[in-house]
Amino acid sequence: MSGRAAELVADLVRTRGKDGRCRYHKAAKRELVRRCLEPGVSIAATALAHGVNANLLRKWVDALSDPVRPRGVRSLASAGTVLLPVRVAPEQARDLSPAPSAGYVEIALGGVTVRVHGRVDAESLRAVLNCVTSRA
């Protein structure tokens, strides 16, 4: 860091208002923002080192940095991300056919009527029909 930059940051606060709020030198603000935009630099750590609120420094970075850069990315070169093409698959058509209704079977054998509603195990139905036919 040059001697001039160190001096700017050391004299960051220009004045304090009656309300207690600090007024900052524009050149010093720009120097802090420049430091924050360097790869690997933490805005929170920089703010802490210079006695500035981290949220305030974040606002300065957003306001004074490149307007083309996406918010939250300090440097496109240091982001380390590679963008890949994305293809969205067409939505699969849903089967809109009605659900099968419960079955109904009525069997009349030898004067006996067997009514079956819904799904019945084939083995159980066979046993019932064997009983009916053996009685007839």
Secondary structure, DSSP 8 states (H G I E B T S, - for coil): --HHHHHHHHT-EEEE-TTS-EEE-HHHHHHHHHHHTSTT--HHHHHHHTT--HHHHHHHHHHHS-TTS-TT-S-TTTS-----------------S------EEEEEETTEEEEEES---HHHHHHHHHHHHHH-
